[in-house]
Amino acid sequence: MNREELKGLIKGTIVTTPTPFDNQGRLDLARTADVTRWWIEQGLGTNVAPLKVAAAGGEGPDMTDDEWQHLLRTTVNSAGSGAVVMCGLKAKSTMHTIEDAKIAQDLGAIGLQIDLPFFHHPNQDDYVRFYTDISDAIDIGIMIYNTYWFGAPSITPETMLRLKNAEQVVAVKWNTPEGQDYDQMKEFSHIFNVIDNSGQTIRCYQNGGRGHISSTATAYSRHDLDLYQMLVDGRYKDAQSQLDRVRKPNALWREKSTAKSGGYRHLKAYMMAVDQGVGQPRLPTLPVERGEVDELKTIFRQIGWLP
């Protein structure tokens, strides 16, 4: 597919899916199939709510190559024909990233989230070569993940513009470090879908952005699907009201959870709170405690996510 076709698929609420593990911390493919079908029933896995598996929030970096491939295959098969599924790839060399990208393409992924190659201490020229070489090797979409917090320089607007001829680069997961203007996304948002990853959801759409990352849509899809429609319609005041109602109580809970242990345990807790558990996170992240889930259930009731 070309860039315009892929831009029509990789947009909206990009749904970070937690990976199901069993009680021994092993990949649970049976649960993966069941919960994927449930997510599809909730309206996810579409061109406005792609399912993104094996990303950091899905503990992708903790999985072996066999595991992430089994996870992706099971998700694609369970989601069914026409579903939109993306896959996160670990930071590797160009050669190995291309190998992984081709595997993900063969397994049915429509797009890839690809980090900056931060282990290589890259510069902006390296970014252009890295993403162009991958683009030339595949037929599915690339969403650049601007992971500057791992020590690599943030990708610049100038570099994004240099990638305009890399046809498979269709989106960028956008966040900026201190000193770089977030609004510079306006320089390239007419070429690439800009997906907010900074919590500045409304600002992103006002600047021409086309999506945002969600860690809650797997538990309560209606919030993010409705929010996306408000943003597309330009109903920014309604969108802000919805965000204000939901974000503060969730943020306070997550702050306490993160103080106990890092990682992405909150994604597992959200699923537990709606009785769709997908197991515990892998160590060294600590398991989610029953009391944390009970507190989250109370919050969900208060904001209308549970009866």
For each residue, the residues with C-beta under 8 A, 3 or more apart:
1: 5 6 139 140 141
2: 5 6 167
3: 6 7 141 167 168 169 170
4: 7 8
5: 1 2 8 9
6: 1 2 3 9 10 110 111 140 141 168 170
7: 3 4 10 11 141 170 171 192 193 210
8: 4 5 11 47
9: 5 6 47 50 84 110 111 141
10: 6 7 14 50 84 86 110 111 141 143 170 171 193 195 211
11: 7 8 47 48 171 193 195 210 211
12: 46 47 48 49 50 210 211 228
13: 44 48 49 211 212 214 217 224 225 227 228
14: 10 49 50 52 86 143 173 195 211 212 213 214
15: 39 44 45 49 50 51 52 214 217 218 221 224
16: 52 55 57 58 213 214 215 218 267
17: 39 51 52 53 55 57 58 75 218
18: 57 58 59 218 264 267 268 270 271 278
19: 27 32 53 54 58 59 60 63 71 278
20: 27 28 29 31 32 35 278 279
21: 25 26 27 28 278 279 280 281 282
22: 25 26 27 28 31 279
23: 279
24:
25: 21 22 279 280 282 283
26: 21 22
27: 19 20 21 22 32 63 67 70 71
28: 20 21 22 31 32 278 279
29: 20 32 33 70 71 74
30: 33 34
31: 20 22 28 34 35 278 279
32: 19 20 27 28 29 35 36 71 74 75 78
33: 29 30 36 37 74 77 78
34: 30 31 37 38 78
35: 20 31 32 38 39 271 276 278
36: 32 33 39 40 45 51 74 75 78 79
37: 33 34 40 41 78 79
38: 34 35 41 42 276
39: 15 17 35 36 42 44 45 51 79 218 221
40: 36 37 43 44 45 78 79 80 83
41: 37 38
42: 38 39 221 222
43: 40 46 49 221 222 225
44: 13 15 39 40 49 51 217 218 221
45: 15 36 39 40 49 50 51 79 83 84 85
46: 12 43 49 50 83 84
47: 8 9 11 12 50 84
48: 11 12 13 225 228
49: 12 13 14 15 43 44 45 46 84 217 221 224 225 228
50: 9 10 12 14 15 45 46 47 84 85 86 110 111
51: 15 17 36 39 44 45 75 79 83 84 85 86
52: 14 15 16 17 55 58 85 86 87 88 113
53: 17 19 58 60 68 71 72 75 85 86 87 88
54: 19 58 60 63 68 71 72 87 88 89
55: 16 17 52 58 60 88 113
56: 59 60 61 88 264
57: 16 17 18 215 264 267
58: 16 17 18 19 52 53 54 55 71 88 264 267
59: 18 19 56 62 63 263 264 281 282
60: 19 53 54 55 56 63 68 88 89 90
61: 56 90
62: 59 282
63: 19 27 54 59 60 67 68 71
64: 67 68
65: 68 69 100
66: 69 70
67: 27 63 64 70 71
68: 53 54 60 63 64 65 71 72 87
69: 65 66 72 73 103 107
70: 27 29 66 67 73 74
71: 19 27 29 32 53 54 58 63 67 68 74 75
72: 53 54 68 69 75 76 85 87 104 107 108 109
73: 69 70 76 77 107 108
74: 29 32 33 36 70 71 77 78
75: 17 32 36 51 53 71 72 78 79 85
76: 72 73 79 83 85 107 108 109
77: 33 73 74 80 108
78: 32 33 34 36 37 40 74 75
79: 36 37 39 40 45 51 75 76 83 85
80: 40 77 83
81:
82:
83: 40 45 46 51 76 79 80
84: 9 10 45 46 47 49 50 51 110 111
85: 45 50 51 52 53 72 75 76 79 108 109 110
86: 10 14 50 51 52 53 109 110 111 112 113 141 143
87: 52 53 54 68 72 104 107 109 111 112 113
88: 52 53 54 55 56 58 60 112 113 145
89: 54 60 92 97 100 101 104 112 113 114 115
90: 60 61 100 115
91: 115 116 117 118 119 147 150
92: 89 96 97 100 117 119
93: 96 97 117 120
94: 97 98 117 129 130 133 134
95: 98 99
96: 92 93 99 100
97: 89 92 93 94 100 101 114 117 130 134
98: 94 95 101 102 133 134 137 138
99: 95 96 102 103
100: 65 89 90 92 96 97 103 104
101: 89 97 98 104 105 112 114 134 137 138 140
102: 98 99 105 106 137 138
103: 69 99 100 106 107
104: 72 87 89 100 101 107 109 112 140
105: 101 102 109 138 139 140
106: 102 103
107: 69 72 73 76 87 103 104
108: 72 73 76 77 85
109: 72 76 85 86 87 104 105 112 140
110: 6 9 10 50 84 85 86 140 141
111: 6 9 10 50 84 86 87 140 141 142 143 170 171
112: 86 87 88 89 101 104 109 138 140 141 142 143
113: 52 55 86 87 88 89 143 145 173
114: 89 97 101 131 134 142 143 144 145
115: 89 90 91 118 145 147 150
116: 91 122 127 144 145 146 147 148 150 152 155
117: 91 92 93 94 97 120 122 126 127 130 152
118: 91 115 121 122 147 150 151 152
119: 91 92
120: 93 117 126
121: 118 151 152
122: 116 117 118 126 127 130 152 153
123: 126 127 153
124: 127 128 153 155 156 158 159
125: 128 129
126: 117 120 122 123 129 130
127: 116 117 122 123 124 130 131 155 159 163
128: 124 125 131 132 159 162 163
129: 94 125 126 132 133
130: 94 97 117 122 126 127 133 134
131: 114 127 128 134 135 142 144 163 166 169
132: 128 129 135 136 163 165 166 169
133: 94 98 129 130 136 137
134: 94 97 98 101 114 130 131 137 138 142 168
135: 131 132 138 142 166 167 168 169
136: 132 133 166
137: 98 101 102 133 134
138: 98 101 102 105 112 134 135 142 168
139: 1 105 168
140: 1 6 101 104 105 109 110 111 112 168
141: 1 3 6 7 9 10 86 110 111 112 168 169 170 171
142: 111 112 114 131 134 135 138 166 168 169 170 171
143: 10 14 86 111 112 113 114 170 171 172 173 193 195
144: 114 116 131 155 169 171 172 173
145: 88 113 114 115 116 173 197
146: 116 154 155 172 173 174 175 176 197
147: 91 115 116 118 150 152
148: 116 151 152 153 154 155 175 176 177
149: 177
150: 91 115 116 118 147
151: 118 121 148
152: 116 117 118 121 122 147 148
153: 122 123 124 148 156
154: 146 148 176 177 180
155: 116 124 127 144 146 148 159 160 172
156: 124 153 159 160 180 184
157: 160 161 184 185 187 188
158: 124 161 162
159: 124 127 128 155 156 162 163
160: 155 156 157 163 164 172 187 188 191 192
161: 157 158 164 187 188 191
162: 128 158 159
163: 127 128 131 132 159 160 166 169 192
164: 160 161 188 191
165: 132
166: 131 132 135 136 142 163 169
167: 2 3 135
168: 3 6 134 135 138 139 140 141 142
169: 3 131 132 135 141 142 144 163 166 192
170: 3 6 7 10 111 141 142 143 192 193
171: 7 10 11 111 141 142 143 144 192 193 194 195 210 211
172: 143 144 146 155 160 188 192 193 194 195
173: 14 113 143 144 145 146 195 197 213
174: 146 182 185 194 195 196 197 198 204 209
175: 146 148 182 196 197 198
176: 146 148 154 180 181 182 184 198
177: 148 149 154 180
178:
179:
180: 154 156 176 177 184
181: 176 184
182: 174 175 176 185 198 200 203
183: 186 203 207
184: 156 157 176 180 181 187
185: 157 174 182 188 189 194 204 207 208 209
186: 183 189 207 208
187: 157 160 161 184
188: 157 160 161 164 172 185 191 192 194
189: 185 186 192 193 194 207 208 209 210
190: 208
191: 160 161 164 188
192: 7 160 163 169 170 171 172 188 189
193: 7 10 11 143 170 171 172 189 209 210 211
194: 171 172 174 185 188 189 204 207 208 209 210 211
195: 10 11 14 143 171 172 173 174 204 209 210 211 212 213
196: 174 175 199 200 201 203 204 205 209 211 212 213
197: 145 146 173 174 175 212 213
198: 174 175 176 182 204
199: 196
200: 182 196 203 204
201: 196 204 205 212 227 231 239 243
202: 205 206 231 236 239 240 243
203: 182 183 196 200 206 207
204: 174 185 194 195 196 198 200 201 207 209 211 212
205: 196 201 202 208 209 210 231 232 236
206: 202 203 209 236
207: 183 185 186 189 194 203 204
208: 185 186 189 190 194 205
209: 174 185 189 193 194 195 196 204 205 206 212
210: 7 11 12 171 189 193 194 195 205
211: 10 11 12 13 14 171 193 194 195 196 204 228
212: 13 14 195 196 197 201 204 209 224 227 228
213: 14 16 173 195 196 197
214: 13 14 15 16 217 224
215: 16 57 218 264 266 267 270
216: 219 220 223 224 246 250 270
217: 13 15 44 49 214 220 221 223 224 225
218: 15 16 17 18 39 44 215 221 267 270 271
219: 216 270 271 273 274 276 300 305
220: 216 217 223 274 300 305
221: 15 39 42 43 44 49 217 218 224 225
222: 42 43 225 226
223: 216 217 220 226 227 242 246 305
224: 13 15 49 212 214 216 217 221 227 228
225: 13 43 48 49 217 221 222 228 229
226: 222 223 229 230 242
227: 13 201 212 223 224 230 231 239 242 243
228: 12 13 48 49 211 212 224 225 231 232
229: 225 226 232 233
230: 226 227 233 235 236 238 239 242
231: 201 202 205 227 228 234 235 236 239
232: 205 228 229
233: 229 230
234: 231
235: 230 231 238 239
236: 202 205 206 230 231 239 240
237: 240 241
238: 230 235 241 242
239: 201 202 227 230 231 235 236 242 243
240: 202 236 237 243 244
241: 237 238 244 245
242: 223 226 227 230 238 239 245 246
243: 201 202 227 239 240 246 247
244: 240 241 247 248
245: 241 242 303
246: 216 223 242 243 249 250 303
247: 243 244 250 251
248: 244 251 252
249: 246 252 253 299 302 303
250: 216 246 247 253 254 299
251: 247 248 254 255
252: 248 249 255 256
253: 249 250 256 257 292 295 296 299
254: 250 251 257 258 266
255: 251 252 258 259
256: 252 253 259 260 292
257: 253 254 260 261 265 266 269 288 292
258: 254 255 261 262 266
259: 255 256
260: 256 257 286 289 292
261: 257 258 265 284 285 286
262: 258 285
263: 59 281 284 285
264: 18 56 57 58 59 215 267 268 281 285
265: 257 261 268 269 280 281 285 286 287 288
266: 215 254 257 258 269 270
267: 16 18 57 58 215 218 264 270 271
268: 18 264 265 271 272 277 278 279 280 281 288
269: 257 265 266 272 273 288 292 293 296
270: 18 215 216 218 219 266 267 273 274 296
271: 18 35 218 219 267 268 274 276 277 278
272: 268 269 275 276 277 288 293 296
273: 219 269 270 293 296 297 300 306
274: 219 220 270 271 300 305 306
275: 272
276: 35 38 219 271 272
277: 268 271 272
278: 18 19 20 21 28 31 35 268 271
279: 20 21 22 23 25 28 31 268
280: 21 25 265 268 287 288
281: 21 59 263 264 265 268 285 286 287 288
282: 21 25 59 62 285
283: 25 286
284: 261 263
285: 261 262 263 264 265 281 282
286: 260 261 265 281 283
287: 265 280 281
288: 257 265 268 269 272 280 281 292 293
289: 260 292 293
290: 293 294
291: 294 295
292: 253 256 257 260 269 288 289 295 296
293: 269 272 273 288 289 290 296 297
294: 290 291 297 298
295: 253 291 292 298 299
296: 253 269 270 272 273 292 293 299 300
297: 273 293 294 300 301 306
298: 294 295 301 302
299: 249 250 253 295 296 302 303
300: 219 220 273 274 296 297 303 305 306
301: 297 298 304 305 306 307
302: 249 298 299
303: 245 246 249 299 300
304: 301
305: 219 220 223 274 300 301
306: 273 274 297 300 301
307: 301
